[in-house]
Each structure stands twice: as structure tokens, then as C-alpha cells.
């Protein structure tokens, strides 16, 4: 990465089409079965795609989302069992927050008690009630109680959790940064605006909230810290932002490059097309298109039912399946879907 002069295009209105917000967040997990059990059953998200890491096909890639895999709802995982536990620090996404309906945090505390989930006392951030917890790999996650509007673009998945409490996509990510100034300028270039600032007790500093214009995953919180971290299980690998069309993505890529960063060329990820770059403080960002989407290669009512191998990987199915550990996907009727295609 080469640092260069900052751009103010996002502040003058001459920059790229603004991002509506977060597209997906990708994290590092350990045991794949434990990850499935927690995210699909305990948290009640839908497994919308069961695939492989396209850069490491001996590893699963699990995608969880709302009932339709709507952009702004999918939390994805690489279960790398051989990696040590990571530690959150500067240059990482420190927390990922999901929206849940107002009044549902009592339900979630009861559910966490029943299932032995590690959670903390509720907090208030920017006037919203927040329930912090950790997944089985120690990944820091929040549930934020919000008023879900009638025209919300997400669709609740209710196989394990009632609609009145179901997760409705992303609320925000928190970036821990050693030096926030240039990252904040980047966020402005991407179309986010600084909304509010308040004290952050965890980092002993201020938390500044940036807001995008979309209805889901619209917030990015920025906190400066000198705390050192390391990648590994229980940390975020990257955060992806929505650039709905190829033209949107190309314009955003050009704007990022003009700031002295080094975005990749567009990469076809089968369900979206992606551009990657490390922002100034070291967090890996992705730009992701809205199409073709998770239902482009499976019927909507069968998402996650089978192991999907995109493109050239289908021809290597037998060898890939032989290398992957067997897993089962929880079902509310007590039945399970195995990881094989047939």
C-alpha cells in the first residue's frame, strides 16, 4: 500500500456514487460445525450459501443472511481450524453490529442464558440500546434495538427465532484505527458523512459515527486506539461496502486510487463482483456489486441446501468434497442437510 494525497471529492459532491452502506462482513472462524450451529440456530440467520473459499478451496465459506440474502445482511465465515485465536486491535473491524426490533433484547438475553452464550450488560450508544456478545470463537458482536420500518428491505428468517426478534441485517461496524484522519476522509469520499461523536469507554477515546444513505448497514463507527491486535479466529477478515452496479464500483475504485490507495482489479466472486484494498490504517475493504446475488445459482427456497462450487471448481467437486470436513446444517424439524451435493 502506498499512501498518497487525500481527495476531497466526496466532500464537494464531485466524487463517486455514494455507497448505500455495508454489503457483507467476512470473519475467521474455527470449527465449521460449531460455526453453523451458532449462527444458523442460536442466532437464527439463514444459511444462504454453503461454498468454499475461492482462494483456498480446501476451506468452507459460509454465508448467513436474511430470508433472501439481501445485500446488507450477510455475515460470512472462513472456518480455518488451524489458525490460532486472534485479538482485536488497531487496523481491524473491532465489532460488528446487527439490527433487531425494538423490545427484543429481553428475548435475546433469555436465549443467550439458555444456550450459554457469553454476553455483557446492555450499553447505550448514540441513544440506542446495545447488547454486546461473543460467538464461540470470541468474535465481538452487538445486537442493536431499532425501529424496523414497514418498508424495510430485509425479510426476517424465522426458522429458529420469531419475527419479533429476528436479526434484520447490519447496523454498523466499528473500526479501531491507530490514526483515523485519513480513514475518515476516505469514508467521506465513499459518501458517508460524520453524524455524531461520543465517548467510547472500551478504547478510552472518542467514537465518531459516519452514516451512509441506505436503510441497512448504514453506520461506520471510528475509534482511535493504540491497542495491538492480531488476525486469527474470532476476528474480522474484511468489510465489504455496497457499490450496486459495475459503474458505481468503477467510479469508487477510481476515487480510492486517486487517494493513493491500491485497489485490485475487479474479481468475479460468482454472487457479486469485488474490488479489494487496504485503507490507510490497515483495514481490508471490499467493494461489492448487488448482482447476481445468492439466488442466481439456487432456487430461493433452497438456498444453502447444497455445497455450491462456483465456476471452474465444479469440475473438481469430488476432490474438494473429499478434503472438506463433513458438516450438517441445523433444521428446526430436527433434520439436517449434509454437505454433499446429492
C-alpha positions as CSV (number, residue, x, y, z in Angstrom):
1,X,0.0,0.0,0.0
2,X,1.3,3.5,-0.9
3,X,-0.1,6.5,0.9
4,X,-0.7,9.5,-1.2
5,X,-2.5,12.8,-1.1
6,X,-6.1,12.8,0.2
7,X,-9.0,13.6,-2.0
8,X,-11.9,15.8,-1.0
9,X,-14.1,14.8,-3.9
10,X,-16.6,13.1,-1.6
11,X,-17.0,16.4,0.3
12,X,-17.5,18.6,-2.8
13,X,-20.2,16.4,-4.4
14,X,-17.9,15.5,-7.4
15,X,-17.0,12.1,-6.2
16,X,-18.3,8.6,-7.0
17,X,-21.9,7.4,-6.4
18,X,-22.1,7.1,-2.6
19,X,-22.2,3.6,-1.1
20,X,-25.6,2.8,0.5
21,X,-23.7,1.0,3.3
22,X,-22.3,-2.4,4.2
23,X,-22.7,-5.3,1.8
24,X,-21.2,-8.1,3.9
25,X,-18.7,-8.7,6.6
26,X,-16.3,-11.7,6.4
27,X,-14.8,-13.2,9.5
28,X,-12.4,-16.0,10.6
29,X,-13.9,-18.9,12.5
30,X,-12.5,-22.2,13.8
31,X,-14.6,-25.4,13.8
32,X,-17.1,-25.2,10.9
33,X,-19.8,-27.3,12.6
34,X,-19.7,-25.1,15.7
35,X,-20.0,-22.0,13.5
36,X,-23.0,-23.4,11.7
37,X,-24.8,-24.4,14.9
38,X,-24.3,-20.9,16.4
39,X,-25.0,-18.6,13.5
40,X,-27.8,-20.7,11.9
41,X,-29.6,-22.0,15.0
42,X,-28.7,-19.8,18.0
43,X,-28.8,-16.5,16.1
44,X,-31.4,-17.7,13.7
45,X,-29.8,-16.4,10.5
46,X,-30.4,-18.2,7.2
47,X,-27.5,-20.1,5.7
48,X,-27.9,-18.6,2.2
49,X,-24.8,-20.1,0.7
50,X,-22.6,-23.0,1.5
51,X,-19.5,-22.9,-0.6
52,X,-15.7,-22.7,-0.5
53,X,-13.1,-20.1,-0.1
54,X,-12.3,-19.4,-3.7
55,X,-8.7,-18.6,-2.8
56,X,-8.3,-21.6,-0.6
57,X,-10.8,-24.3,-1.9
58,X,-9.9,-26.7,1.0
59,X,-11.8,-24.3,3.3
60,X,-15.5,-23.7,3.6
61,X,-17.1,-20.3,3.0
62,X,-20.4,-20.0,4.9
63,X,-22.8,-17.1,4.1
64,X,-25.6,-16.2,6.6
65,X,-28.2,-13.6,6.0
66,X,-31.9,-12.8,6.0
67,X,-34.5,-14.9,4.2
68,X,-33.5,-13.7,0.8
69,X,-29.8,-12.9,1.2
70,X,-30.5,-9.2,0.8
71,X,-27.4,-7.0,0.4
72,X,-26.5,-5.6,3.8
73,X,-27.5,-8.8,5.7
74,X,-24.8,-11.4,5.1
75,X,-22.2,-12.3,7.6
76,X,-19.7,-14.8,6.1
77,X,-17.0,-17.0,7.6
78,X,-13.8,-18.8,6.6
79,X,-13.5,-21.7,9.1
80,X,-9.7,-22.1,9.3
81,X,-9.3,-24.6,12.1
82,X,-5.6,-24.5,12.1
83,X,-5.3,-20.8,12.9
84,X,-4.7,-19.5,16.5
85,X,-7.2,-17.3,18.2
86,X,-6.8,-13.7,17.1
87,X,-7.0,-10.5,19.1
88,X,-8.8,-7.3,18.1
89,X,-6.6,-4.2,17.8
90,X,-5.8,-1.2,15.7
91,X,-6.3,-1.7,12.0
92,X,-9.2,-4.1,12.4
93,X,-13.0,-4.1,12.5
94,X,-13.4,-4.4,16.3
95,X,-17.2,-5.0,16.4
96,X,-19.9,-5.9,14.0
97,X,-23.5,-4.9,15.0
98,X,-26.8,-6.2,13.8
99,X,-30.3,-4.6,13.9
100,X,-33.0,-6.3,15.9
101,X,-36.5,-5.0,16.5
102,X,-37.1,-2.7,19.4
103,X,-38.2,-4.6,22.6
104,X,-36.4,-7.8,21.6
105,X,-33.3,-7.6,23.8
106,X,-35.1,-9.3,26.7
107,X,-35.7,-12.3,24.3
108,X,-32.1,-12.4,23.3
109,X,-30.8,-12.3,26.8
110,X,-33.1,-15.2,27.7
111,X,-31.9,-17.1,24.6
112,X,-28.3,-16.5,25.4
113,X,-28.8,-17.6,29.0
114,X,-30.4,-20.9,27.8
115,X,-27.7,-21.6,25.3
116,X,-24.6,-20.5,27.3
117,X,-23.7,-17.5,25.1
118,X,-21.1,-15.2,26.5
119,X,-22.7,-11.7,26.7
120,X,-22.2,-8.4,28.6
121,X,-24.6,-5.9,30.2
122,X,-26.5,-3.7,27.8
123,X,-25.0,-0.4,26.8
124,X,-26.3,2.7,25.2
125,X,-24.6,4.2,22.1
126,X,-25.9,7.2,20.4
127,X,-29.2,6.8,22.2
128,X,-29.7,3.1,21.1
129,X,-29.8,0.0,23.3
130,X,-26.9,-2.4,22.5
131,X,-26.4,-5.9,23.7
132,X,-22.7,-7.0,23.3
133,X,-21.9,-10.7,23.0
134,X,-19.3,-13.0,21.5
135,X,-19.6,-16.0,19.2
136,X,-18.0,-19.4,20.1
137,X,-14.7,-18.2,18.6
138,X,-14.7,-15.0,20.6
139,X,-15.8,-12.7,17.8
140,X,-17.2,-9.4,19.2
141,X,-20.8,-8.8,18.0
142,X,-23.6,-6.5,19.0
143,X,-27.4,-6.5,18.7
144,X,-28.8,-3.0,18.4
145,X,-32.5,-2.5,19.1
146,X,-34.1,-0.3,16.3
147,X,-37.5,0.5,14.9
148,X,-37.8,-1.6,11.8
149,X,-39.9,0.3,9.3
150,X,-42.8,-1.3,7.4
151,X,-40.9,-0.8,4.1
152,X,-37.6,-2.3,5.4
153,X,-35.8,-4.1,2.5
154,X,-34.9,-7.1,4.7
155,X,-37.0,-10.2,5.2
156,X,-36.9,-11.9,8.5
157,X,-35.9,-15.6,8.6
158,X,-38.0,-17.3,11.3
159,X,-36.9,-20.9,11.3
160,X,-35.5,-20.6,14.8
161,X,-36.2,-17.1,16.0
162,X,-39.6,-15.3,15.9
163,X,-40.1,-12.3,13.5
164,X,-40.5,-10.1,16.5
165,X,-36.8,-10.7,17.5
166,X,-35.2,-11.8,14.2
167,X,-32.0,-10.2,13.1
168,X,-32.7,-7.7,10.3
169,X,-29.3,-7.1,8.7
170,X,-26.3,-5.0,9.7
171,X,-26.5,-1.9,11.9
172,X,-22.8,-0.9,11.8
173,X,-19.2,-1.8,12.1
174,X,-16.7,-0.3,14.4
175,X,-13.2,0.4,13.1
176,X,-10.3,0.6,15.5
177,X,-7.6,2.7,14.0
178,X,-4.2,3.9,15.1
179,X,-4.7,7.2,13.2
180,X,-8.2,8.0,12.0
181,X,-7.8,11.2,10.0
182,X,-7.2,9.8,6.5
183,X,-9.6,6.9,7.0
184,X,-12.3,9.5,7.9
185,X,-11.5,11.3,4.7
186,X,-11.8,8.1,2.8
187,X,-15.2,7.4,4.3
188,X,-16.3,10.9,3.2
189,X,-15.1,10.2,-0.3
190,X,-17.2,6.9,-0.2
191,X,-20.2,9.0,0.5
192,X,-20.6,8.7,4.3
193,X,-21.0,11.7,6.5
194,X,-19.9,12.3,10.1
195,X,-23.0,12.3,12.2
196,X,-22.2,12.2,15.9
197,X,-19.4,11.8,18.4
198,X,-19.4,10.4,21.9
199,X,-17.1,8.9,24.5
200,X,-16.0,5.3,24.0
201,X,-15.1,3.7,27.3
202,X,-13.7,0.5,25.8
203,X,-10.9,2.4,23.9
204,X,-10.7,5.3,26.3
205,X,-11.3,7.7,23.4
206,X,-14.0,9.2,21.2
207,X,-16.3,7.3,18.9
208,X,-17.3,9.1,15.8
209,X,-20.3,7.7,13.8
210,X,-20.3,8.1,10.0
211,X,-23.6,7.4,8.1
212,X,-24.3,6.2,4.6
213,X,-27.6,6.9,2.9
214,X,-29.0,3.3,2.7
215,X,-31.5,1.7,5.1
216,X,-29.4,-1.3,6.2
217,X,-25.8,-1.3,7.4
218,X,-25.5,2.4,7.1
219,X,-23.2,3.2,10.0
220,X,-19.4,3.0,10.4
221,X,-18.1,4.0,13.8
222,X,-14.4,5.1,14.0
223,X,-12.4,4.9,17.2
224,X,-8.7,5.7,17.6
225,X,-6.7,3.2,19.7
226,X,-3.1,2.1,20.1
227,X,-4.1,-1.3,21.2
228,X,-2.2,-4.0,19.3
229,X,-4.1,-6.9,17.7
230,X,-3.5,-10.0,15.6
231,X,-5.5,-11.8,12.9
232,X,-6.9,-15.2,13.7
233,X,-10.0,-17.0,14.9
234,X,-12.6,-14.6,16.2
235,X,-11.6,-11.6,14.1
236,X,-13.0,-9.9,11.0
237,X,-11.2,-10.6,7.8
238,X,-12.7,-7.7,5.8
239,X,-15.7,-5.5,5.5
240,X,-17.5,-5.1,2.1
241,X,-19.4,-2.0,1.1
242,X,-22.2,-1.8,-1.5
243,X,-21.3,-0.5,-4.9
244,X,-24.6,-1.8,-6.5
245,X,-23.6,-1.6,-10.2
246,X,-20.4,-2.1,-12.1
247,X,-20.4,1.7,-13.0
248,X,-20.7,2.5,-9.3
249,X,-17.9,0.2,-8.4
250,X,-15.6,1.6,-11.2
251,X,-16.2,5.1,-10.0
252,X,-15.5,4.2,-6.4
253,X,-12.4,2.3,-7.4
254,X,-11.1,5.4,-9.3
255,X,-11.8,7.6,-6.4
256,X,-10.0,5.2,-4.0
257,X,-7.0,5.0,-6.3
258,X,-6.8,8.8,-6.6
259,X,-6.2,8.9,-2.9
260,X,-3.1,6.9,-3.3
261,X,-4.5,3.5,-2.3
262,X,-4.1,0.4,-4.4
263,X,-7.4,-1.2,-5.2
264,X,-7.3,-4.5,-7.1
265,X,-8.9,-5.0,-10.5
266,X,-12.5,-6.3,-10.4
267,X,-12.7,-10.0,-9.3
268,X,-15.7,-12.2,-10.1
269,X,-16.9,-13.8,-6.8
270,X,-19.8,-15.5,-8.6
271,X,-22.6,-13.9,-6.4
272,X,-21.1,-10.4,-6.7
273,X,-18.1,-8.7,-8.3
274,X,-15.5,-7.4,-6.0
275,X,-12.6,-4.9,-5.7
276,X,-10.3,-5.0,-2.6
277,X,-8.0,-2.6,-1.0
278,X,-6.4,-1.8,2.4
279,X,-7.4,1.6,3.7
280,X,-4.8,3.9,5.2
281,X,-4.9,2.4,8.8
282,X,-4.8,-1.3,7.5
283,X,-8.4,-2.5,7.5
284,X,-9.2,-4.6,4.4
285,X,-12.1,-3.0,2.5
286,X,-14.1,-4.6,-0.3
287,X,-16.4,-3.0,-2.8
288,X,-19.2,-5.5,-3.9
289,X,-21.9,-5.3,-6.5
290,X,-25.5,-6.2,-5.8
291,X,-25.9,-8.8,-8.5
292,X,-26.1,-11.5,-9.5
293,X,-27.0,-12.4,-5.9
294,X,-27.2,-15.6,-3.8
295,X,-30.3,-16.9,-5.7
296,X,-28.5,-16.8,-9.1
297,X,-27.5,-20.4,-8.9
298,X,-30.0,-21.9,-6.5
299,X,-33.8,-21.5,-6.1
300,X,-34.6,-19.0,-3.3
301,X,-36.4,-21.7,-1.3
302,X,-33.3,-24.0,-1.4
303,X,-30.6,-21.6,-0.5
304,X,-27.8,-23.3,1.5
305,X,-29.2,-26.8,0.9
306,X,-26.2,-28.0,-1.0
307,X,-22.5,-27.3,-1.4
308,X,-22.2,-24.9,-4.3
309,X,-18.9,-24.8,-6.2
310,X,-18.7,-21.8,-8.4
311,X,-17.2,-21.8,-11.9
312,X,-14.2,-24.0,-12.5
313,X,-14.4,-25.6,-9.1
314,X,-17.4,-27.7,-10.0
315,X,-15.2,-29.9,-12.2
316,X,-13.1,-30.6,-9.1
317,X,-16.1,-31.5,-6.8
318,X,-15.0,-35.0,-5.9
319,X,-11.5,-33.9,-4.8
320,X,-12.8,-30.8,-3.0
321,X,-15.5,-32.7,-1.1
322,X,-13.0,-35.3,0.0
323,X,-10.9,-32.6,1.6
324,X,-13.7,-30.8,3.4
325,X,-14.9,-31.9,6.9
326,X,-18.4,-33.3,7.0
327,X,-21.0,-30.8,8.4
328,X,-24.7,-30.7,8.9
329,X,-26.9,-27.7,8.8
330,X,-29.4,-27.3,11.7
331,X,-33.1,-27.6,10.8
332,X,-36.0,-26.7,13.1
333,X,-37.6,-30.1,12.5
334,X,-34.5,-31.8,13.8
335,X,-33.5,-33.0,10.4
336,X,-30.2,-32.0,8.9
337,X,-28.8,-31.2,5.4
338,X,-25.5,-32.9,4.8
339,X,-22.6,-31.2,3.0
340,X,-22.7,-33.4,-0.1
341,X,-24.4,-32.4,-3.3
342,X,-26.6,-35.5,-3.7
